[in-house]
Amino acid sequence: MAQRELFPDEPELPAAPAAEAQQPSIWSVAELTLRLKDLLETAFPAVWVAGEISNLSRPQSGHCYLTLKDDEAQIRAVIWRGTANRVRFDLHDGLEVVCFGHLDVYAPRGTYQLVIEQIEPQGIGALELALRQLRARLAAEGLFDPAHKRSLPRFPRTIGVVTSPSGAAVRDFLEVLKRRWRGADVLIFPVRVQGDGAGLEVARAIQLANCLPQPPEVLVVTRGGGSLEDLWAFNEEHVVRAIHASRIPVVSAIGHEIDVTLADLVADVRALTPSEAAERVVPSAAELREVLAQRSRRLVAALRSRAVSARARLDALAAHRTLRRPLDRVHDLARRVDELAARAARAATHRTRDTRRRIETVAARLESLSPVAVLGRGYSVTLLENSSGERTVVRSAAELQTGDTLVTRFARGQATSRVESIEPGVEPSSGEA
């Protein structure tokens, strides 16, 4: 093997004696990779790394593969499925995060990667980021739309309460309910209100209340105050969707006034505390009695006023001339009817006389123009009868031929004759009669 010149500008050193020459160690790729793996994993058993997520992928296996980068470098990273399932917020490219984990060398590719065991968003807590992301997604679906909110029944007979039976919230609720209204039954749906699986219990309790043969008329979901972690069960998606799908109006009373959960946003009514929830779902018996007393007094006063007014109107009607002498109006109307009847008779007589006179005049005119009247004065009408029996009036001798059959009509009767000869005469002028 030829010796490679490492430093050409330096004077050449004398060669070592052959006996003192050492044979270099030659490692396989696998041996070198395993050595590096041991060194890295031993030197960096736990590290915190801050960077920006890029090239995020989620295969069906449930693992998450990504790259952490900054302005000068990048490192590949992996989140195994068990850890990924515990991440509450959504990972996406461009998200600034802080990761805790250890370095691992992937021997088949000769690359190293960061195995992430814990991941937090930079500048904001993981729960807060998860809450914001879920709130934005559910709001885009319209789950918080005020158009979906329903009004509460005025006098509920059965109230369902989804809460922990041992918590202070249910005691405060029942105490205020007992003081305000005794006309409602309370059905407790016991659930855990914090911890893993609490949200699923709350969602199932809401669904159970809706499936009962006689479901409660209003449903209260409540618990006392706490941190964001303590109240997280009421921010879980299946709880929000269960409240939105409920056919029963839902009142949410989670935590204190400053605590706002997604259950508060989707519920039909939000109460600031469990005590206020009791005040929202039932009326105050004392206030209701006072209202009824006021309305009773107003009703009595209104009835008395109506009675006085009706008596005054009745007295006025009794003093009216129509009621004192009721037949005067009848007599006046009867006299008017007689007058109208007389006028109608006179008008009918005049109208008949005028009509008869006009008819006689028209009849005389018609009589003067009647052909029968003309015939009565000595005139006749000559008709030409053809072979088919049809007859036409003869106005001129030129219309006739020898042998034609003529029918002559007189004022009384007619005569049939035959043409023997024709003597055409001179046509009368328009001035001759």
NORHUKA-V487781 format. One record per backbone hydrogen bond with DSSP energy under -1.0 kcal/mol. NH is the residue of the N-H (numbers start at 1). CO is the residue of the C=O. Records with the same first field share a line. If there is no record, write none. Layout:
# NORHUKA-V487781
NH = CO, CO
This chain:
# NORHUKA-V487781
10 = 7
32 = 28
33 = 29
34 = 30
35 = 31
36 = 32
37 = 33
38 = 34
39 = 35
40 = 36
41 = 37
42 = 38
43 = 39
44 = 40
47 = 101
49 = 99
51 = 97
52 = 69
53 = 95
54 = 67
57 = 65
62 = 59
64 = 79
65 = 57
66 = 77
67 = 54
68 = 75
69 = 52
70 = 73
75 = 68
77 = 66
78 = 114
79 = 64
84 = 80
85 = 81
86 = 83
87 = 84
94 = 53
95 = 92
97 = 51
98 = 120
99 = 49
100 = 118
101 = 47
102 = 115
103 = 44
104 = 113
106 = 111
107 = 105
109 = 106
110 = 106
111 = 106
113 = 104
114 = 76
115 = 102
116 = 78
117 = 100
118 = 100
120 = 98
122 = 96
129 = 125
130 = 126
131 = 127
132 = 128
133 = 129
134 = 130
135 = 131
136 = 132
137 = 133
138 = 134
139 = 135
140 = 136
141 = 137
142 = 139
143 = 138
145 = 142
148 = 145
149 = 146
159 = 185
160 = 218
161 = 187
162 = 220
163 = 189
167 = 164
172 = 168
173 = 169
174 = 170
175 = 171
176 = 172
177 = 173
178 = 174
179 = 175
180 = 176
181 = 177
185 = 157
187 = 159
189 = 161
191 = 163
198 = 195
201 = 197
202 = 198
203 = 199
204 = 200
205 = 201
206 = 202
207 = 203
208 = 204
209 = 205
210 = 206
217 = 158
219 = 249
220 = 160
221 = 251
222 = 162
223 = 253
231 = 227
234 = 231
235 = 232
240 = 236
241 = 237
242 = 238
243 = 239
244 = 240
245 = 241
251 = 219
252 = 269
253 = 221
255 = 223
259 = 256
263 = 234
265 = 261
266 = 262
267 = 263
268 = 250
269 = 250
271 = 252
277 = 273
278 = 274
279 = 275
280 = 276
281 = 277
282 = 278
285 = 180
288 = 284
289 = 285
290 = 286
291 = 287
292 = 288
293 = 289
294 = 290
295 = 291
296 = 292
297 = 293
298 = 294
299 = 295
300 = 296
301 = 297
302 = 298
303 = 299
304 = 300
305 = 301
306 = 302
307 = 303
308 = 304
309 = 305
310 = 306
311 = 307
312 = 308
313 = 309
314 = 310
315 = 311
316 = 312
317 = 313
318 = 314
319 = 315
320 = 317
324 = 320
325 = 321
328 = 325
331 = 327
332 = 328
333 = 329
334 = 330
335 = 331
336 = 332
337 = 333
338 = 334
339 = 335
340 = 336
341 = 337
342 = 338
343 = 339
344 = 340
345 = 341
346 = 342
347 = 343
348 = 344
349 = 345
350 = 346
351 = 347
352 = 348
353 = 349
354 = 350
355 = 351
356 = 352
357 = 353
358 = 354
359 = 355
360 = 356
361 = 357
362 = 358
363 = 359
364 = 360
365 = 361
366 = 362
367 = 363
368 = 364
369 = 365
374 = 370
375 = 371
376 = 372
378 = 375
379 = 374
381 = 409
383 = 407
384 = 392
385 = 405
386 = 390
389 = 386
392 = 384
394 = 382
399 = 396
400 = 397
403 = 419
404 = 401
406 = 417
407 = 383
408 = 415
409 = 381
410 = 413
415 = 408
417 = 406
419 = 404
432 = 429
